[in-house]
């Protein structure tokens, strides 16, 4: 890992030392920052104290004298209670301090917390993280900073200790929104990919063969970065692969699965989307026009 020790040592309060938060806090200590830490787990606090952190006795004690207060907690209710509850962290925070919530919570909860924090005179940034706990240990997280460029630049010495890449979204609330959208797509694709993998098994196709093909196609690389930029995102729906043909191929795959007695609920749901697009007159448009079809469904409430 590169040396990330900072020229300016900040006073940071860190609340939430779980599987992600613990390594993140440790990397802030390694970066030369002065940490006060709090968690309901005495063992978690003890490990950070051995690394040089001050073990706080409460969330308010953790926030005392902090330039920055970071929360990494399981849900929005806990974040709200920790920050805004009776004897909460904000009751002890210095004026001018910045609150950074790095938890993955509901965006509407984040909005409400941001408004309440701002009403008390503090800056608020939502900065959820991407990647895994292994990346957290190595200080290689992706940080999605819900902040303007100026605030993100001020926080760069902090983010740089915990991650190798920061995406600045331009406004509070956008960090958690892009995290949820990203996770939605990744999680749904996981289920669809599992159906594809088991279909390979059901029809006697070696997985390695499928993998070799998918490494170079939208199946493996995703439409956001392959098919969409050159077609639908430019407003060009002239067909390179028609929706009618995509619908046909999807039907063949589902028929094979049916004959193999293999359920494919994700695939069946996708076929309904393509069937709807054909019914709406999009059959001869490029398959990326599915985006426009879904937009139209959303505009008329489904």
TORKOL-4160 file (C-alpha; in steps of 0.2 Angstrom, whole numbers, padded with zeros to 4 digits, m for minus):
302
<pt num="1" X="0000" Y="0000" Z="0000"/>
<pt num="2" X="0007" Y="0017" Z="m0004"/>
<pt num="3" X="0011" Y="0029" Z="0010"/>
<pt num="4" X="m0004" Y="0040" Z="0014"/>
<pt num="5" X="0002" Y="0049" Z="0029"/>
<pt num="6" X="m0005" Y="0067" Z="0027"/>
<pt num="7" X="0004" Y="0083" Z="0030"/>
<pt num="8" X="m0011" Y="0089" Z="0040"/>
<pt num="9" X="m0017" Y="0078" Z="0055"/>
<pt num="10" X="m0036" Y="0080" Z="0057"/>
<pt num="11" X="m0046" Y="0076" Z="0073"/>
<pt num="12" X="m0059" Y="0063" Z="0067"/>
<pt num="13" X="m0073" Y="0055" Z="0077"/>
<pt num="14" X="m0077" Y="0038" Z="0070"/>
<pt num="15" X="m0093" Y="0029" Z="0075"/>
<pt num="16" X="m0096" Y="0011" Z="0069"/>
<pt num="17" X="m0082" Y="m0001" Z="0069"/>
<pt num="18" X="m0089" Y="m0016" Z="0060"/>
<pt num="19" X="m0083" Y="m0027" Z="0046"/>
<pt num="20" X="m0080" Y="m0011" Z="0035"/>
<pt num="21" X="m0079" Y="0003" Z="0048"/>
<pt num="22" X="m0065" Y="m0005" Z="0058"/>
<pt num="23" X="m0053" Y="m0006" Z="0044"/>
<pt num="24" X="m0058" Y="0011" Z="0037"/>
<pt num="25" X="m0054" Y="0019" Z="0054"/>
<pt num="26" X="m0038" Y="0009" Z="0055"/>
<pt num="27" X="m0032" Y="0016" Z="0039"/>
<pt num="28" X="m0036" Y="0034" Z="0045"/>
<pt num="29" X="m0024" Y="0031" Z="0059"/>
<pt num="30" X="m0011" Y="0024" Z="0047"/>
<pt num="31" X="m0014" Y="0040" Z="0037"/>
<pt num="32" X="m0008" Y="0051" Z="0052"/>
<pt num="33" X="m0025" Y="0057" Z="0058"/>
<pt num="34" X="m0031" Y="0058" Z="0077"/>
<pt num="35" X="m0046" Y="0047" Z="0080"/>
<pt num="36" X="m0059" Y="0045" Z="0093"/>
<pt num="37" X="m0069" Y="0029" Z="0090"/>
<pt num="38" X="m0085" Y="0022" Z="0097"/>
<pt num="39" X="m0094" Y="0006" Z="0094"/>
<pt num="40" X="m0106" Y="m0005" Z="0104"/>
<pt num="41" X="m0093" Y="m0019" Z="0103"/>
<pt num="42" X="m0080" Y="m0016" Z="0116"/>
<pt num="43" X="m0068" Y="m0028" Z="0107"/>
<pt num="44" X="m0069" Y="m0018" Z="0091"/>
<pt num="45" X="m0065" Y="m0002" Z="0101"/>
<pt num="46" X="m0051" Y="m0011" Z="0110"/>
<pt num="47" X="m0043" Y="m0016" Z="0093"/>
<pt num="48" X="m0043" Y="0002" Z="0087"/>
<pt num="49" X="m0037" Y="0009" Z="0104"/>
<pt num="50" X="m0022" Y="m0003" Z="0102"/>
<pt num="51" X="m0018" Y="0005" Z="0085"/>
<pt num="52" X="m0018" Y="0022" Z="0093"/>
<pt num="53" X="m0036" Y="0028" Z="0093"/>
<pt num="54" X="m0044" Y="0036" Z="0109"/>
<pt num="55" X="m0058" Y="0025" Z="0115"/>
<pt num="56" X="m0073" Y="0036" Z="0117"/>
<pt num="57" X="m0086" Y="0032" Z="0131"/>
<pt num="58" X="m0101" Y="0038" Z="0121"/>
<pt num="59" X="m0106" Y="0045" Z="0104"/>
<pt num="60" X="m0105" Y="0062" Z="0111"/>
<pt num="61" X="m0088" Y="0059" Z="0118"/>
<pt num="62" X="m0083" Y="0052" Z="0101"/>
<pt num="63" X="m0088" Y="0069" Z="0093"/>
<pt num="64" X="m0080" Y="0080" Z="0105"/>
<pt num="65" X="m0067" Y="0092" Z="0097"/>
<pt num="66" X="m0069" Y="0083" Z="0080"/>
<pt num="67" X="m0065" Y="0092" Z="0064"/>
<pt num="68" X="m0074" Y="0078" Z="0055"/>
<pt num="69" X="m0087" Y="0065" Z="0062"/>
<pt num="70" X="m0089" Y="0049" Z="0052"/>
<pt num="71" X="m0103" Y="0037" Z="0054"/>
<pt num="72" X="m0103" Y="0019" Z="0047"/>
<pt num="73" X="m0119" Y="0011" Z="0053"/>
<pt num="74" X="m0131" Y="m0002" Z="0048"/>
<pt num="75" X="m0147" Y="0008" Z="0044"/>
<pt num="76" X="m0154" Y="0025" Z="0044"/>
<pt num="77" X="m0163" Y="0024" Z="0060"/>
<pt num="78" X="m0147" Y="0020" Z="0069"/>
<pt num="79" X="m0138" Y="0035" Z="0060"/>
<pt num="80" X="m0152" Y="0047" Z="0065"/>
<pt num="81" X="m0152" Y="0041" Z="0083"/>
<pt num="82" X="m0133" Y="0042" Z="0084"/>
<pt num="83" X="m0132" Y="0059" Z="0077"/>
<pt num="84" X="m0148" Y="0068" Z="0083"/>
<pt num="85" X="m0155" Y="0058" Z="0097"/>
<pt num="86" X="m0154" Y="0063" Z="0115"/>
<pt num="87" X="m0136" Y="0065" Z="0120"/>
<pt num="88" X="m0132" Y="0062" Z="0102"/>
<pt num="89" X="m0115" Y="0065" Z="0093"/>
<pt num="90" X="m0121" Y="0083" Z="0087"/>
<pt num="91" X="m0123" Y="0089" Z="0104"/>
<pt num="92" X="m0104" Y="0088" Z="0107"/>
<pt num="93" X="m0098" Y="0093" Z="0089"/>
<pt num="94" X="m0088" Y="0109" Z="0086"/>
<pt num="95" X="m0096" Y="0122" Z="0075"/>
<pt num="96" X="m0090" Y="0121" Z="0058"/>
<pt num="97" X="m0087" Y="0102" Z="0058"/>
<pt num="98" X="m0092" Y="0091" Z="0044"/>
<pt num="99" X="m0102" Y="0076" Z="0046"/>
<pt num="100" X="m0099" Y="0062" Z="0034"/>
<pt num="101" X="m0111" Y="0047" Z="0034"/>
<pt num="102" X="m0103" Y="0032" Z="0025"/>
<pt num="103" X="m0117" Y="0020" Z="0028"/>
<pt num="104" X="m0128" Y="0012" Z="0015"/>
<pt num="105" X="m0145" Y="0018" Z="0020"/>
<pt num="106" X="m0161" Y="0023" Z="0012"/>
<pt num="107" X="m0159" Y="0039" Z="0002"/>
<pt num="108" X="m0174" Y="0047" Z="0009"/>
<pt num="109" X="m0167" Y="0044" Z="0027"/>
<pt num="110" X="m0151" Y="0052" Z="0021"/>
<pt num="111" X="m0160" Y="0067" Z="0015"/>
<pt num="112" X="m0169" Y="0069" Z="0031"/>
<pt num="113" X="m0153" Y="0067" Z="0041"/>
<pt num="114" X="m0144" Y="0079" Z="0030"/>
<pt num="115" X="m0158" Y="0092" Z="0033"/>
<pt num="116" X="m0158" Y="0090" Z="0051"/>
<pt num="117" X="m0139" Y="0091" Z="0052"/>
<pt num="118" X="m0139" Y="0107" Z="0042"/>
<pt num="119" X="m0152" Y="0114" Z="0053"/>
<pt num="120" X="m0140" Y="0112" Z="0067"/>
<pt num="121" X="m0126" Y="0122" Z="0058"/>
<pt num="122" X="m0115" Y="0108" Z="0052"/>
<pt num="123" X="m0110" Y="0102" Z="0034"/>
<pt num="124" X="m0116" Y="0085" Z="0029"/>
<pt num="125" X="m0109" Y="0073" Z="0016"/>
<pt num="126" X="m0115" Y="0056" Z="0011"/>
<pt num="127" X="m0101" Y="0045" Z="0006"/>
<pt num="128" X="m0106" Y="0027" Z="0005"/>
<pt num="129" X="m0092" Y="0015" Z="m0001"/>
<pt num="130" X="m0091" Y="0002" Z="m0015"/>
<pt num="131" X="m0080" Y="m0014" Z="m0016"/>
<pt num="132" X="m0078" Y="m0027" Z="m0002"/>
<pt num="133" X="m0071" Y="m0028" Z="0016"/>
<pt num="134" X="m0055" Y="m0035" Z="0008"/>
<pt num="135" X="m0053" Y="m0018" Z="m0001"/>
<pt num="136" X="m0057" Y="m0009" Z="0015"/>
<pt num="137" X="m0043" Y="m0018" Z="0024"/>
<pt num="138" X="m0031" Y="m0013" Z="0010"/>
<pt num="139" X="m0038" Y="0005" Z="0009"/>
<pt num="140" X="m0044" Y="0002" Z="m0009"/>
<pt num="141" X="m0062" Y="0007" Z="m0007"/>
<pt num="142" X="m0072" Y="0016" Z="m0020"/>
<pt num="143" X="m0080" Y="0032" Z="m0012"/>
<pt num="144" X="m0096" Y="0039" Z="m0019"/>
<pt num="145" X="m0095" Y="0057" Z="m0012"/>
<pt num="146" X="m0111" Y="0066" Z="m0011"/>
<pt num="147" X="m0103" Y="0083" Z="m0011"/>
<pt num="148" X="m0098" Y="0098" Z="m0021"/>
<pt num="149" X="m0081" Y="0099" Z="m0029"/>
<pt num="150" X="m0074" Y="0111" Z="m0016"/>
<pt num="151" X="m0080" Y="0101" Z="m0001"/>
<pt num="152" X="m0074" Y="0085" Z="m0009"/>
<pt num="153" X="m0057" Y="0093" Z="m0012"/>
<pt num="154" X="m0056" Y="0097" Z="0007"/>
<pt num="155" X="m0060" Y="0080" Z="0012"/>
<pt num="156" X="m0048" Y="0072" Z="m0001"/>
<pt num="157" X="m0035" Y="0068" Z="0013"/>
<pt num="158" X="m0048" Y="0058" Z="0023"/>
<pt num="159" X="m0055" Y="0049" Z="0008"/>
<pt num="160" X="m0037" Y="0045" Z="0001"/>
<pt num="161" X="m0033" Y="0035" Z="0017"/>
<pt num="162" X="m0048" Y="0024" Z="0015"/>
<pt num="163" X="m0050" Y="0022" Z="m0004"/>
<pt num="164" X="m0041" Y="0023" Z="m0021"/>
<pt num="165" X="m0055" Y="0031" Z="m0031"/>
<pt num="166" X="m0068" Y="0045" Z="m0026"/>
<pt num="167" X="m0082" Y="0049" Z="m0037"/>
<pt num="168" X="m0089" Y="0066" Z="m0033"/>
<pt num="169" X="m0107" Y="0067" Z="m0037"/>
<pt num="170" X="m0109" Y="0086" Z="m0035"/>
<pt num="171" X="m0122" Y="0087" Z="m0022"/>
<pt num="172" X="m0127" Y="0079" Z="m0005"/>
<pt num="173" X="m0139" Y="0064" Z="m0008"/>
<pt num="174" X="m0132" Y="0059" Z="m0024"/>
<pt num="175" X="m0119" Y="0048" Z="m0017"/>
<pt num="176" X="m0131" Y="0036" Z="m0008"/>
<pt num="177" X="m0142" Y="0036" Z="m0024"/>
<pt num="178" X="m0129" Y="0030" Z="m0035"/>
<pt num="179" X="m0124" Y="0017" Z="m0023"/>
<pt num="180" X="m0141" Y="0010" Z="m0022"/>
<pt num="181" X="m0144" Y="0010" Z="m0041"/>
<pt num="182" X="m0127" Y="0002" Z="m0043"/>
<pt num="183" X="m0131" Y="m0011" Z="m0030"/>
<pt num="184" X="m0148" Y="m0014" Z="m0038"/>
<pt num="185" X="m0141" Y="m0018" Z="m0055"/>
<pt num="186" X="m0127" Y="m0029" Z="m0048"/>
<pt num="187" X="m0139" Y="m0039" Z="m0037"/>
<pt num="188" X="m0151" Y="m0041" Z="m0050"/>
<pt num="189" X="m0138" Y="m0046" Z="m0063"/>
<pt num="190" X="m0131" Y="m0059" Z="m0050"/>
<pt num="191" X="m0148" Y="m0068" Z="m0051"/>
<pt num="192" X="m0149" Y="m0067" Z="m0070"/>
<pt num="193" X="m0131" Y="m0073" Z="m0072"/>
<pt num="194" X="m0135" Y="m0088" Z="m0060"/>
<pt num="195" X="m0150" Y="m0093" Z="m0072"/>
<pt num="196" X="m0138" Y="m0092" Z="m0087"/>
<pt num="197" X="m0125" Y="m0102" Z="m0078"/>
<pt num="198" X="m0137" Y="m0116" Z="m0073"/>
<pt num="199" X="m0144" Y="m0115" Z="m0091"/>
<pt num="200" X="m0127" Y="m0119" Z="m0097"/>
<pt num="201" X="m0127" Y="m0134" Z="m0086"/>
<pt num="202" X="m0144" Y="m0140" Z="m0091"/>
<pt num="203" X="m0140" Y="m0140" Z="m0109"/>
<pt num="204" X="m0123" Y="m0148" Z="m0107"/>
<pt num="205" X="m0113" Y="m0132" Z="m0112"/>
<pt num="206" X="m0096" Y="m0130" Z="m0103"/>
<pt num="207" X="m0096" Y="m0115" Z="m0092"/>
<pt num="208" X="m0078" Y="m0110" Z="m0098"/>
<pt num="209" X="m0085" Y="m0109" Z="m0116"/>
<pt num="210" X="m0099" Y="m0097" Z="m0111"/>
<pt num="211" X="m0086" Y="m0087" Z="m0101"/>
<pt num="212" X="m0075" Y="m0085" Z="m0115"/>
<pt num="213" X="m0089" Y="m0078" Z="m0126"/>
<pt num="214" X="m0096" Y="m0067" Z="m0113"/>
<pt num="215" X="m0080" Y="m0058" Z="m0109"/>
<pt num="216" X="m0081" Y="m0050" Z="m0125"/>
<pt num="217" X="m0100" Y="m0046" Z="m0126"/>
<pt num="218" X="m0113" Y="m0035" Z="m0117"/>
<pt num="219" X="m0118" Y="m0051" Z="m0107"/>
<pt num="220" X="m0102" Y="m0050" Z="m0098"/>
<pt num="221" X="m0098" Y="m0031" Z="m0099"/>
<pt num="222" X="m0115" Y="m0023" Z="m0097"/>
<pt num="223" X="m0125" Y="m0012" Z="m0108"/>
<pt num="224" X="m0121" Y="0004" Z="m0099"/>
<pt num="225" X="m0104" Y="0004" Z="m0106"/>
<pt num="226" X="m0106" Y="m0006" Z="m0122"/>
<pt num="227" X="m0122" Y="m0005" Z="m0132"/>
<pt num="228" X="m0131" Y="0010" Z="m0125"/>
<pt num="229" X="m0117" Y="0024" Z="m0128"/>
<pt num="230" X="m0117" Y="0021" Z="m0147"/>
<pt num="231" X="m0136" Y="0019" Z="m0149"/>
<pt num="232" X="m0150" Y="0024" Z="m0137"/>
<pt num="233" X="m0140" Y="0037" Z="m0127"/>
<pt num="234" X="m0137" Y="0046" Z="m0144"/>
<pt num="235" X="m0155" Y="0045" Z="m0149"/>
<pt num="236" X="m0151" Y="0032" Z="m0162"/>
<pt num="237" X="m0163" Y="0018" Z="m0162"/>
<pt num="238" X="m0159" Y="0011" Z="m0180"/>
<pt num="239" X="m0157" Y="m0007" Z="m0178"/>
<pt num="240" X="m0140" Y="m0017" Z="m0176"/>
<pt num="241" X="m0150" Y="m0030" Z="m0167"/>
<pt num="242" X="m0169" Y="m0028" Z="m0167"/>
<pt num="243" X="m0180" Y="m0030" Z="m0152"/>
<pt num="244" X="m0190" Y="m0043" Z="m0163"/>
<pt num="245" X="m0174" Y="m0054" Z="m0164"/>
<pt num="246" X="m0170" Y="m0052" Z="m0146"/>
<pt num="247" X="m0187" Y="m0057" Z="m0141"/>
<pt num="248" X="m0185" Y="m0073" Z="m0152"/>
<pt num="249" X="m0169" Y="m0078" Z="m0145"/>
<pt num="250" X="m0175" Y="m0075" Z="m0127"/>
<pt num="251" X="m0190" Y="m0086" Z="m0131"/>
<pt num="252" X="m0178" Y="m0100" Z="m0137"/>
<pt num="253" X="m0168" Y="m0099" Z="m0121"/>
<pt num="254" X="m0183" Y="m0100" Z="m0111"/>
<pt num="255" X="m0190" Y="m0115" Z="m0121"/>
<pt num="256" X="m0173" Y="m0124" Z="m0118"/>
<pt num="257" X="m0175" Y="m0121" Z="m0100"/>
<pt num="258" X="m0193" Y="m0127" Z="m0099"/>
<pt num="259" X="m0188" Y="m0143" Z="m0108"/>
<pt num="260" X="m0174" Y="m0145" Z="m0095"/>
<pt num="261" X="m0187" Y="m0142" Z="m0081"/>
<pt num="262" X="m0177" Y="m0127" Z="m0076"/>
<pt num="263" X="m0186" Y="m0112" Z="m0069"/>
<pt num="264" X="m0180" Y="m0095" Z="m0076"/>
<pt num="265" X="m0190" Y="m0081" Z="m0067"/>
<pt num="266" X="m0178" Y="m0067" Z="m0071"/>
<pt num="267" X="m0178" Y="m0073" Z="m0089"/>
<pt num="268" X="m0197" Y="m0074" Z="m0090"/>
<pt num="269" X="m0198" Y="m0056" Z="m0083"/>
<pt num="270" X="m0186" Y="m0050" Z="m0096"/>
<pt num="271" X="m0197" Y="m0058" Z="m0110"/>
<pt num="272" X="m0212" Y="m0048" Z="m0103"/>
<pt num="273" X="m0202" Y="m0032" Z="m0105"/>
<pt num="274" X="m0198" Y="m0036" Z="m0123"/>
<pt num="275" X="m0215" Y="m0042" Z="m0127"/>
<pt num="276" X="m0222" Y="m0025" Z="m0121"/>
<pt num="277" X="m0209" Y="m0016" Z="m0132"/>
<pt num="278" X="m0215" Y="m0026" Z="m0147"/>
<pt num="279" X="m0233" Y="m0022" Z="m0143"/>
<pt num="280" X="m0229" Y="m0004" Z="m0142"/>
<pt num="281" X="m0222" Y="m0004" Z="m0160"/>
<pt num="282" X="m0204" Y="m0005" Z="m0156"/>
<pt num="283" X="m0200" Y="m0023" Z="m0163"/>
<pt num="284" X="m0189" Y="m0016" Z="m0177"/>
<pt num="285" X="m0180" Y="m0004" Z="m0167"/>
<pt num="286" X="m0163" Y="m0007" Z="m0160"/>
<pt num="287" X="m0163" Y="m0018" Z="m0144"/>
<pt num="288" X="m0156" Y="m0003" Z="m0134"/>
<pt num="289" X="m0173" Y="0005" Z="m0136"/>
<pt num="290" X="m0179" Y="m0006" Z="m0121"/>
<pt num="291" X="m0172" Y="0009" Z="m0112"/>
<pt num="292" X="m0185" Y="0021" Z="m0120"/>
<pt num="293" X="m0199" Y="0008" Z="m0118"/>
<pt num="294" X="m0196" Y="0007" Z="m0099"/>
<pt num="295" X="m0195" Y="0026" Z="m0099"/>
<pt num="296" X="m0212" Y="0026" Z="m0107"/>
<pt num="297" X="m0219" Y="0014" Z="m0094"/>
<pt num="298" X="m0213" Y="0025" Z="m0080"/>
<pt num="299" X="m0221" Y="0040" Z="m0088"/>
<pt num="300" X="m0238" Y="0033" Z="m0088"/>
<pt num="301" X="m0236" Y="0024" Z="m0071"/>
<pt num="302" X="m0233" Y="0007" Z="m0078"/>
